[in-house]
Amino acid sequence: MVYRSSNSGTNMATTIASVHLLFLVIMTSRFPFHKAACIETEKEALLKLKQGLLDPSHRLSSWVGDDCCKWRGVVCSNRTGHVIRLNLRSLEDDGIDGKFGGEISHSLLDLKYLNYLDLSMNNFEGTKIPKFIGSLQRLRYLNLSAASFSGRIPPQLGNLSRLIYLDLKEYFDLNAYSDESSQNDLQWISGLYSLRYLNLEGANLSRASAYWLQAVSMLPSLSELHLSSCGLSLLPPSLPSSNLTSLSVLVLSNNGFNSTIPQWFFQLRNLVHLDLSFDELGGSILDAFPNTTCLEKLKKMGSLCKLKTLILSENDLNGEITELIDVLSGCNNSSLEHLNLGFNKLGGVLPNSIGNLNNLESLLLWDNSFVGSIPISIGNLSNLKELYLSNNQMSGTIPETLGQLNELVAVDVSENSWEGVLTESHLSNLKHLKELAIFKFSLLPDQTLVINISSEWIPPFKLKYLSLRSCQVGPKFPAWLRNQNELNILILRNTRISGTIPDWFLKLDLELEQLDLGYNQLSGRIPNSLKFSSQSSVYLIRNHFSGSLPLWSSNVSTLNLRNNSFSGPIPWDIGERMPMLTELDLSLNFLTGTLPVSIGNLYDLVTLYVSNNYLSGEIPELWELWYGVPNLLVHVDLSNNNLSGELPTSVGSLTALIFLFLSNNLLSGEFPSALQNCTYLRILDLGGNRFSGNIPAWIGQTMPSLWILRLRSNLFNGSIPSQLCSLSSLHILDLAQNNLSGSIPSCLGNLSAMASEIEFFRFESQLMVLTKGREDSYRNILYLVNSIDLSNNALSGGVPEGLTNLSFLGTLNLSINHLTGKIPDKIGSMQRLETLDLSRNQLSGPIPAGMASLTFLNHLNLSHNNLSGRIPTGNQLQALDDPSIYRDNPALCGRPITAKCPGDEETPNRPRGDHQYEDEDGAEVEMKWFYMSMGTGFVVGFWGVCGSLLIKESWRHAYFRLVYDIKEWLLLVIQLNLARLQRKMNL
């Protein structure tokens, strides 16, 4: 949740209000206030207009009777009775059905005195803007924004020479906007020389990219210009003329200029609002000033002292912020109210001069690289309402002067490295505070910031949003929240809170949008009395809550009770009581009983986690009513329970399923054929069950995007289908501990995902993988693990040469099979291989010399085979010197086993044992002399220095005086340098 100040658009609202006021003055100053009758021809024109419009909500039901001046949206001149204003704008209160459609009649031309036309916020369903509007010569106000027109802006609008206000913001139908016919130029605006307000936001002006600035410079009275999201790729380095002297508001956001900030922006001396966000601007902000020093820049930039809003967020701007703040605060009376530099690459320290921006209302500096602490002068910003410093590299303590900002509404200083203690003094005067966020996403135990607020303190504010994460709030639930009865979002994650949720918290009668108390030591039962608003989220992860599962309001959409001590069955009616659930995580608890059938009523469910419990019985036909019904269930994890029976056929209705984890249960039957419908599956884990029969060949065709296939520890038999080789994205194939027979398909070498490196992070959940001789759990780096495990089967034949093509394979385990033949000679090309286990087979021949080039190899097992010849040496094999690696290969010889190869014997007239004893005796003598020398050296060195100091008093005094003088000299040097640094910072 982010607070948005209503004052951020004050300048634009003022301009618009001024334009409206101008119309009122024009329309009322010249004419007396008496009522004139409606003109008959104009009434007929309005009725023809009504006839052409679609009006599903009957907004024009008042358009009856003789006096058209009383009709809704119609304003007549008090003197002449002519229609001068027509306002058919759709309001929010009118709803979707309240939008006009149909056609705009030419009868509008009969309203010859019309000077105000507003057709905005309607739905004309892609019809073109009528060209005849350009013939309404008296128009001074025209608003067609968001009216779902299509095509180009008609150049005839350029004939409206009296037009003061033109708003065509997003005039187009979104469904038709991609058409090339929507590309506009700006040649037509040259005739609008009276124009003061121009808004073309969202219009495709790519054809005008080269000359747009020159075109708008021809409008001498222009005071407000909005050209955001217009496809203007070129930002001119200089102004073509000086006609834009009246410009006060300039919005050019989201155009992708991909340039530096040109100097001419700060030559517009009446500019009060500048928005260049989302424009791919690079370089330093100070590049916009030609001078070299801060003071010289200040002399040249008189316009900046009038600037009230500066928005440069979401760019690639760099450099230090210190000098920029010094420049902005150098005005005698800075007008700056809103400064947004967020989401850039700015660095440096926030200077004390920031306290001189005494009119500042919002300061948004989040997502940069600022360092240092918050300056104490922040307390001078008495008008500040928004302070966002999150996601920087700031550190130090949060100053108590923050508590002086009594207008402050929102504070977010998250994702920095704060330390020290935050007390009620930091918050004591923040009577308007609504949002407070101080958190780090890290779950590391070192919490350097302590929130130490007295349990007796009553805050002067009423928070709506509080997020304290990875800072010390505990040991008890914070009692200073006991009067915060307006909270919508409460996040107290990883804050070392223990004990139970207090009764006073329940009595606040909150209706929460989000409750996050995860990663604490809270205990006890969770009451069912908590209330939640629509689409709310509850996170109670990793606590010690116990008792039965709580069932709250039907509004909850996310329920995460993972890793607690809840027990008993899952409520049988959970699907009826909480029908809006999209995420349900009950894993790592002590739940028993069966899966309730009502889970099948959760049609909006996206993730279902109930792993690591004690659930039993068969999986019911949860999703039998889902066939043909669009569903979003993408992640199902029922692993590590005691579920039995066959997988229900209704799983085939989960056509959006991506992750399916059913491992370590008692499931049986043949491979579930219903999974053929799950064509988007990325991970399929059926390991540790009792599935039997053949592995179906259709996996290779119906699951083309599969990343992980884990079928280990089942009862599958038959051969490995060659169709698995077509799974080009597969990077973990685990078929170990089954009854598979036949040969290993040679085409496994075509698994291209194991022959290339993934260059970006992707989430693949969590999985146990056997690597380096042990089974480890992988989560964040699972996508980097490449493994083939076919061990403990009855496979025969040779090791396919094609496997050596998998240059990024990390684990290859073919142990405990009946493989014969040689180890492939090209095995040295598998450069990323870390684990190689070919043990307990019938392999023969020599160990390839190329194996010594496997520099990543750290686990090797070739035992219990028929290998022969010399064991290769060098590189990584030197470190793998455990003889058990080569055990039970009688024909092998060489290090590290004891069997010698031919030609390795020593000279016969001197047995090896004599050498060994002589070497041992020599080493023993050398060690004795080493210790004797070391002892003698210590005695001489110690007593040579310390002894002389003890015996001769004058030497002792001289030595300690020398130490004292060195200490004093170091302190003096440090103090001088600190004084110089302080003087520089005060300049």
N, C-alpha and C positions, 0 to 999 in steps of 0.2 A: 504494500500500500504506500502510495506516495502522495503527500499533500500538494495540492496545486493552488497557489494563491490566485484569487480572483483579480488581483491587481496587475497580474502579468500582462493583461491586455488593456490596461488603463489608457495607454496612449492612443491605441487604435480606436477604442470605444469613444474617446473624447473627440477624435477626428470625425467619426461617423455621426456622433451627436451634433457636432458643429454643422455638418452638412444638412442634417434634418432641420436644425434650427434655421439654417439659411433658407430652406424651402418655406418654412412657416412665415419668416419675415417677408419673403418675396410675395407669398400668396395673401398675406393679411395687411401689409403696410400700406398698400395702394387703394384698398377697397373698403368701403363701409361694411359694417356687420349687419346686413339684412338678408333675409332668405329670398332666393329666386327660385322659380319653378324649373323642373327638369325639362331639358330640350327633347322634344318628341323624337327627332331623328337620332339623337344619341341614345335614347331609351331603346329604340329599335335595334341600334347597333349592338347594345349590350345583350339584348335578347337573342340576337343571332350568335353572339359569342357563347352565350349559355347553351344554345342548341348544339353547338359543335363540341362542347366539352363533355367529358365523362365525369359524372359527379356522384360516385357510389354512396357517399354519406350525406347527400342532399345539403351541402353547404350553401348552395345558392337558392335554397327554398324561399328566402326572403325576396328574391327577385320577381316580385309580382306587384301589381298596383301601378298607379300612374306616376308616383314620385320616385324616380330611380335614384335620387340623391339620398334616399333612406335605405337603399339596398346595402347589404353587407359588402364591405370592401370598396364601395364607391364613395368618392368625395367630390362634391360640386363646388364651384365658385359661388360665394355668397352674393356676389354682385350680378353675375351674368347667368348663373345656373348651368354653365357648361361643366361637363365632367373633366376634372383636372387630375384626379388621382384614382388609380385602380390597383388595389392591393389584393391579389389572389394567392398570396403566400400560404403554404400549408404549414400549420403550427404543429408542435409535438402533441398537443391535446387532441388534434384531429385524428391521430392514429394513422395506420397504414392505409385504411380505407378512405381516409379523408383527403388523399392526394388527388388532384385533378389529372385527367388524361385527355385523350382525344386530340382534336385539332383546334388550332387558334384561328378564328375566322378573320378574313380580310376586313370585316366590318369595323375592326379596331381603327381603321383609317378614317372612319367617320367621326372619331373622337378627336377633332382637330385641335382642341385645346389641352389635350392630355400632356402633362409634364412629369408624371410619376407612374411607372409601371413595374409591378413586382409580381413575377410568376414563379418565384423560387420555391424549392423544396417540394416540387410536384413530380409526377411521373408521366411524361409524355412519350415514354416507351420507344425512344430512339428516333422520333421524328426530327426533322431538321429545324433549326431555328428559322422562323419565317423571315425572308428577306425584306418583306414590306415594313418590318419594324423600323428599318432605316429611313422610312418616309415620315415617321412621326417627328416632325421637325421641332416641335416645342419640348420634346423630352429633355428633362434635366436629371432624371433618376431612372436607371434601368437595372433591374436585378433578375437574372435568369439562372442564378446559381443552383446547383444540385437539382435540376429539373428534368434530368434524363433525356436531354436532346442528343443528337448525334451529328456527325459530319463536321465540316469546318465552320468556324465563325464567319458568318456572311460579311464580306467587306462593305456591304451597304451600311453597316452600323457606323462606318466612318463618316457618314453624312450628317450625323447627329451633332452638329457643331455647338449646340447649346448644352450638351450633356456635361454634367458635373460629376456624377456618380455612376460608375459602370462596374457591376459585379457579375462575372461569368465563372465564378469559382466552381470547378467540377460540374460544369453545365451538361456534361455528356452522360450518356447511358453507359455504365461500366461494362456491359456485355458487348458493346459495339466499339469501345474506345481503341482497341488494338488495330482496328482497320486503318490502313494508310490514308484513307480519305479524311481522317481526323487531324492530319498534320496542318498546322496553321502558319501563316506568316503574320507580320505586324505592319505591313505597308499601310493598311487601312486606318491605323490610329492617328496618322498625321493630321487628319481633319478635326480631331477632337481637341481643339486648342483651348477649350474651356474646362477640360477635365481636371478634377482635383483628386479623385479616388479611382484607382484602377486595380481590380482583382481578377487575375487570370489563373489563379492557382489550379494546378492539375491539367490545364490545357496543353496540348502537344504543340510546342513552339519550336520544335527542332529545326524547322525550315528558317527560323529567324535567329538561330544561334549565333550567326556571324555579325548581326547588326542590331540586336535587340536594344542595346544601350543607346545606340544612335537614334533609334526610333522613339524611345521614351523620352530622350532628351529634347525632342521637338515639342513637348508638352510643357509650356512655361509655368503653368499654374499647378502642376502635379505636386501634391503634398503627401500622398500615400500610395505606395506601389507594392503589390503582392504578386510575385512570380515564382512561388515555390512549386516544385515538382513539375516543371515545364519542359524538361529535357534540354535545357540550355547548357551546352557543354563548354562554351567559351566565355571566360571572364576577362573582359578587356583590361589592359594594364593602365589605361588612362581614360579620362572623360573626353568625349568628342566635342563637347561645348559646355558652357557654364549655365545652361538654362535650368538646371535642376536645383536652383537656389532655394526653392520653396519646399523641397522634399524633406519630410520629417519622419516618415515611416518607410523602411525598405526591408522587404522580406524576400530573400532569394534562396531559401533552404531547399535541400534535397534536389540539387541539380547536377551534382557530380562534376564540378568545375575542374578538379584535379590540378590546382595551381596554388600559388602563394596568395596572400591577401594583398591586393593592390593598394597603392597609397590614396587613390582618389576617394575611397570610402570616408576617410577622415578629413577630406576637404569640403564635405557637405556640412556647412556650418550650422544648419538648422536641424540636423539629424537628431532625433530623440530615441528612435527604435531601429536597431539593426539586427537582423537574423540571418546568419550564414551557416546554420547547422546542417549536418548531413551533406556537405558539399565536397568532401575529399580534399579539403584544403591542407596543404603541408607547409613545412618551414616554420619559422618563428613568427609569432604575432607581431613582434617588434620590427619585422621586415617591412611592415606597412609604413614605418616612419623612416625617412631618409637620413636622419641625423645620427650622430654617434653617441651622444650622451643623453641621459634622462632629461636634464634640464632643457637642452636644445630641442628635444622632441616635444616637450611640454609647450614651448614657445610657439611651435608650428602647428599645434593641434587644437587650437581654440575650440573647434567643434566638439571635442570630446567632453568638454565641461558641460555641455547641454544634454549629452547622451543620458537617457534614463534606462534603456534596456540594451544590453549587449549579449547576444546569444551566438556562441561559436562552438557549440557542443557537437559531438559525433563527427570529428575530423581527425586529421593526423598532425595536428600542430605540436611543435616541440619547443624546447628552450625553457628557461627558468621563468617562473612567475614573478619573482621578486621585483624586477625592474618594471614589469607591466603594472603591477599594483601601485608602485611608486608613481608611475605616470598618471594613472587614473585618479589617485588620491591627491595629486599635486594641485588640483583646482582650488581656488579660494573657497568655493562653495560647490562641491561636487553634486551633480544632479542624479548620479547613478543610483538606480533603485533595484535593478535586476541584472545580475552577472552570472552567466551560465557558460562555463568553460569545460563542462564535463565530457568524459569519454574522449580524451586526447592523450598526448604523450608528454604533457607538460611536467616539469620537475621543479626542484628548488624548494626553498623554505617560504612559508607564508610570512611576510614581513609585518612588523608592528604598524607600518603605515596603513594597513588595511583598516585600522580603527578610525582613519580619517574619512572613510566613505560613510558619513553619518546619515545619509538618506537611504542606505542600502536596505532593501526588504527581503531579497532572496539572494543567497550565495550558494551556487551549485558548482562544486569543484570535484565531484566524484569521478572515479575511474581515471586517475592520472598516476603520476609517480612522485607526488609531493612527499617531502621528508620533513623531519623536525616535528615540533609540537605546535599546538594551536597557540597563537600569540595572545598574551594577556590583554592586549588592546581590543580583542574581540568584544569585550564588555562595553566598549564605547558605541557599538552599533545598536542604538536604542530602538531603531525601527525594524530590526531584523525579525523576519517571520519564518524564513526557511534557511536551514543550514545543513548542507549535504557535503560531507567530506569522506564518504565511504570509498573503499577500494583504492587506497593509496598506500604509501609506505611510511606513514607518519608514526611517531612514537612519542614517548615521554608521558607526562601526566596531563590530564584534562584540567584546564585552569578553572578556579572557582569563579572567575569573572563571568563565566558562561551563565551563572545564575542571575546576572544583572539584566539579562535580555528579557524584560517582562512582556514583550510582544511576541516572543518566540512561539511558534505553533508546531514546527516539525524539526527534529534533530536526527541526523543519521551520520554517525562517525564509525560505522562498522568496517570490518576488514582492514584494520590498522593494528599497530602493536602498542596499544596503550598499557600503561603500568600505573602502579600507585593505588590510591584509594579514592573512590567517588562517594561523596556523602550528600546529605540533604542540603548542604551549603551550595552545591552545584545546581540545585533545582529549586531553591527556596522561593524565588520571585517569578518563576515561570508560570504565571497564573493562566495563560492561554494555551499551554502546551497540550497537544493532542497526540503527537507521535514521537516516540523515543526508541532509537535503535542503536544498540552497542553490541555487536556480535562478531564472531569469527566462525567460519564454517569448519575450521579445524577442530578435531575432537581430542587433540593432544592434552595430556594432564596438566601441563604447565600453564596455569592461569595467572597472568601477571597483573590483571586488573581485578580489584576487589570492590564490590558494591556494598558499602557498609553504611546502611541507612537505619537510623534508630527505629525500633518497632513502635515507638510512641509517636513518631512524626506523622502528621496529617498533611498530605500534599495540598497546595492551593489550586491544583489543576485537576482536570478529569480526562484521563487518557482514553483514546480510542484504539491506539496501536502501541504495544510494548513488545520489543524484541531484545532480550538479553541472552546471549549465547556464548558459551565458552569463556565465561568470566565467573568469578566466585560470588554467588549471591547467598548461598547457604551459610550455616547448616540447616536453617529452618525456612519454611515457605515465607516469602517476604511479607511481613505484617503491614507494611506501609501501603499495601494494595487494598486494604480492607474498606476504603471508601471509593474505590475506582469502579463505580457501578455503570460506567458507560463503555467499558472495554468491549471491542469487537474482536481483536486479535491479541492473544497472549502467548508469547513464546519465551519459555524459560528452559532452554535446552542446554545440557551439560553445564549446569551451574552449581553442582555439589549440594543440591537440596535433598534432604532426607526427611524421614518421618511421614506422617499422613497428610492428606489434603485437609486443611482446617475447615471447621464448620462455617466460619464467617465467610469463606469464599463461596460456599454453596448458597448462603443467604443473600449474596449480592444479586442473585436472580439474573445473571448475565445471559444474553443470547449471543453466543460466540460464533464468529465466522471461522476462526482457527484457534485451536488449543494444542500447544506443543510443549509437553513436559518431559521430553525424551532425554535419555542418557543422564539420569539422576539416580538417587537411591530411595525414591519414594516407595511407600509400602501401603498395606491395608487394602480394603475393598474400595472399588469405584462405585459411587452412588449413581443410580439411574436418573437422578433429578436434574442433572446438567442439561441445559437447553442450548440448542444450536440453530443458527439461521440457515437459509437455503444454500445448498452446495457447500457445506462446511467441511472442515478437515480436523481430524483428531489424531495426534501423534503422541503415544505414551511409550515409545520404544525404550527398551532396556532399562526397566525399573524392577521393582520387586512387588508389584501389585498382585494380589491373589484373589481367591474366590471365583465365583462364576463370571462369565463374560457379561459386561454391561450392554444393555440395549437402550440406545438413546433415541432421539427424535428421528423421524423419517427423513429429515433434511440432510443428514450426514451423508457425504459422498465419498470421503476418504476415512477409513478406520484402520489405524496401524497400531496394534497391540503387541507387536513382535517382542520376543525375548523378555517375558515376564513370568509369573508363576500362576497364571490363571488355570483353573482346573474344571473338571466336569465336562458335560457335553456342549457342543455348539448349539445354541437355542434352535429348536426345530422350526420356529417361525421367523428366523432372521430375514428371510426373503420378503416376508410381508411387513415386518416391523421397520425395516430399513431398505425400502425398495429403490432408493436413489444411489446406492453404493456403486462407485466406479472402481475403487481400490479397497481390497480387503486383505489384510495381512495379520494372521493369527499364529504365525510360525514361532517355534522355540518356546512353547508353553507346555502344559501338562494336560492337554485336552484329551478326553476319552470319548467313547461312543462312536457313532457313525456320522458320515456326512449327511446333513439334512437335505432332503429333496427340494426344499424351498429356495436353496441357492440358485436353482434353475430359473427362479422368477426375477433374478437380478439381471435384467436385459441390458443395462448400461455398464455392466462390469467389464473392466479392462484388465485388471490383474487380480489373481486369486492365489494367495500364499497360505497354506496350512501345513507346511512341512515341519518335521521334527516335533511331532506330538505323539500321542498314543492312540490315534484313531484306528478303528478296526472295521471289519465287515466289508461288504462289496461297495464299489463306487456305484451309486444309483444312476439311473438314466436322467442325469441332471438337465441335459440340454435337448431332450427329445422334442420340445416345442419350438426349438430355435431353427429348424430346417426352413430355409427360404426367408428367414427373418434376418435383416442386416444386424450384425453384432460386431462388437469391438474387442472381444476378449482376446488378448494377445499373449498373456503370460499365465500359465497354470503350473503351480508347484505343489505337488502332493507327496513329495519324497519323504523318506525316513519316518514312515508310520507302519502300521500293521494291516494295511488294506489288502484284501484278497479277492479272488475271483477274476473274471475276465474284464477287460476294459470295455465300458459300455459303447455301443455303436453310435450313440448320440454325440460322441466326441467328433464325429465327422461333420457335424453341423458348425463346428468352430472354424469357419473358413478364413478368419483373420489371424488364427493362432500362429505365433512366432516362436515362443519358448514353451516346451512341454517337459516337465521333470516329474518322473514317476519312480525314481530309483529307490532301492532299499525298502521294498514292500514285499508282499507275498502274492503278487499278481501272477496269473497263469494264463494258459491258452496260447494260441498261435499269434503271430505278429498281427496286431489289429489292422484289418483291411480298411476300416473306416478312416484311417489316417491318410488315405489316398486323397481325400478332399482337402486336406490341410496343406495346400500347395505353397504357402508362405513360410512354412516351418524353417527356422534357422538352427534351433537346437532341439534334438530329440534324445532324451536320456531315459532309457528303460532298464538301466543296469541294476543288478542286485535283486532280481525277481525270479520267477519260474516260467518265463515264456519259453515256448518250445516250437519245433517245426523249422522250416527253412526261413532264411532271411529273404524277403521278397525282392525280386528284381525291379519292381516298379518304383522303389525308393529313388532310383537314379533318374526316373522320368518325372515323377510327380512332386518331388521336393528339390527342384534345381538350385535353390538358394541355401541349402543346408550348410551350416558352418561346422556343427559338431554332431556326430552320430556315436552314441555311447550305448552299447548293448552288452557290456561285460557282465559276467557272473549270472548267466541264464542257462537255458538248456537247448539253445539253438543248435541245429545240426545241418548237414548238407554242406554245400560249398559256398564260398564267398562269391556273390554274383558280380560279374564283370561290369554290370551296369553302374555300380558304385563309382567307377572311374570317371563317369561324366559329371560328377559333383565337383565342378571347378572351384567352388568356394570352400570346400571342406578343408579344415585344418586340424581337426582332431577326429581320428577314427579309432575307436576302442571296441574291439570284438573279443577281448580276452576272456578266458575262463568259460568257454562253451564247449560244444562237441563238434566243432566245424572240421571238415575234412577236405581232401582235394588239395590242389596247388594254390599258391598265392597268385592272384591275377597279375600278369606282368604289366598290365595297363595302369596299375596303381601309380606308376611313375608319371602319369598324366595329370595327377591332382595338382593343378597349377598353383593353388593357394599356398602349397608347401614349398614352392619353388620361387616365391617372391615375398617381398617385405611389405607389410601394411604400414602406410605412412601417416595414418590418422587414427585417433582414438575412436573406439566403438564399444558400446556396452554389450556384454555377453553374459550378464548375470554371474553366478558363482558355481564352480564345479570342482569336484575332486579328480585330480589327474595323477597317474602314477608316473613319476619322473625321478631320475637319479636314485632308483632303488627304493623309493618310498612314495606314499600317497599324500599329496599336499593339496590344500584348498587354494584355488586361484579365483580372484575377483577382478580387480582393476586392470590386471595385465593378462587376463585370460585370452584376449584377442591376439596376444603375441605368442601363445603357446602352440607349437606345431608338433603333433604326436601321432604315431601309428603304433598301436598295441594289439598284436594278434597272438599273444602268448597263451599258453596253457590250453591248447586245442589239439587236434590230431592232423594238422596240416602236413603235407608231404611235398616232395619235389624240391627244387632249389630256391635259393634266394634270388628273386628277379633282379636282373641287371638294371632294369628301368628304375628301381627305387633310388639308384644313385643320382637320378636327375633332380631329386627333391633337395635342392641345395640349401633350403632354409628349414629343413626338418630338424627338430630339436631332440626328439625321442623316437627310437626305433627298437621295439621289443618284440622279438620273434621267438622267445624262449619257450621251452617245454612243448615242443612239437616233434615232428619226425622228418625235419628238413635234411636234405642230403646235398651233395655237391660242394662246390667251393664258395668261399666268401667272395663277392664280386671284386674284381681288381680295381674298379673305379670308385670304390667306397671312399677314397680320399677326397673325392670331389664334393662330399656332403659336409661343407665347411662349417655349418652351424650345428652339427650333431653334438649334443651334450651327453646323451645316454644311448648306449648301444648294448643290447642284451641278446645274444644269440646262444645262450647256454642251453644245455640239455636237449641237444639235437644230435644229428649224425653227420655233421659237416666234416669235410675232410680237406686235405691240401694245405698249403702254407697260408699263413696270415699275410695279407697283402702289405707290402712295404708302405703303400700310400696311407695306411692307417696312422702312421706317425705324423702326418700333416694335419690331423684333426685337432686344431689348436683349442677348440671349445670343449673337447671331450673331457668329462670328469667322472663318468661312471661307465665302466666297461666290464662285461662278463662274457667270456668265451668258454667257460668251464663245461665239462662233461660232453665233449665232442670227440672227433677223431682227427683233429688238426695235427699237422706235422711241420717239421723244419724249425728254423731259427725264429725266435720271437723278435720282431722289428724293434729297433731302439731309436731314440732321438725325439726331440720336441716334447709333445704332451705325454707320450708313452713313458718318458723318464719319470714323471710324477706318479704314474699308475704302476707302482712297484709292489702291489699286493700279490703274492703268488697264487692266492685263491682265484684270481681272475682267470687263470689258465689251468686250474685243477682238472685232473682226470682227462688229460690229453697226452697219452703216453709217448707219442712221437714228437712232442715239442721239446725244444732245448733252448738254452740261453737265459740270461737274466730276465725276470727276477726269480725264476724257478731254479732248483738246484741242478737239474740235468744239464750236463755240458754238451755243447755241439762238437762235432769232429773238428780238431785243430785248436780247441780251446785249452787243452791240457798243459800244465806247467812242465818244466824240465824234469825228467824222471829221477835224476840223482838227488833231488831235494824235495821231499814231500811238502805238500801244501800246509800241513799242520805245523811244521817247524817255523815256516815263515809267519804263520799266524801268531805263534807264541812269541817269536822275536819282536813282531810288531807290537803286540800287547805289552811286552816288557819295556820296550823303548818308549811307548806312549806313557807308561806309568812313571818312568823316570823323569820324562819331560814335564809331566804334571807336578811332580814333587818340586823340581827346580822352579817352576812357575810360581807356585804358592810361596816358596821360601823367598824368592825375589820380591814378590808383591808385599810380603810382610815386612821385609827389611826396608823397602822404599817407604812404606807408610810410617814406620817408626822414625826414620831419619827426617822425612819431610815434616811430620807433625811436630816433633820435638825441636827440630832446627828452627822453626818459626815460633811456635807457641812457647817452647821452653825458654827461648831467649827473651820473649816478652815477659814471662813470669819472673825470670831471674833479674833482668836489668830494668829498673823502674823508669829511667829516663827514656829508654826505647819504647816502653809501654805507653807513657804519656804522649810521646810524639806520634805513635801509631793512631791512638784514639782521637788526637787532635786533627790528624789528617782526615780521618773518616768524618769527623764533625764538620770540617771545612768543606769537604765535598758535598755533604748533605745540604749545607747552607747555600752553597753555590747553585745547586740544582733547584732549590726552592726559589731563589732569586730569579733564575732564568725563566721558570714556569710562571711566576707572578708577572714579570715584564711582558711575556708573550700574551698572557690573558688580558692584561691592561690594553695592549695594542689592539687585540681582537675586539674588545668591548668598545673601544673608541671607534673602530671601523663600523661596527654594527649600529652605533648611535648616530652615525652620519646620515 
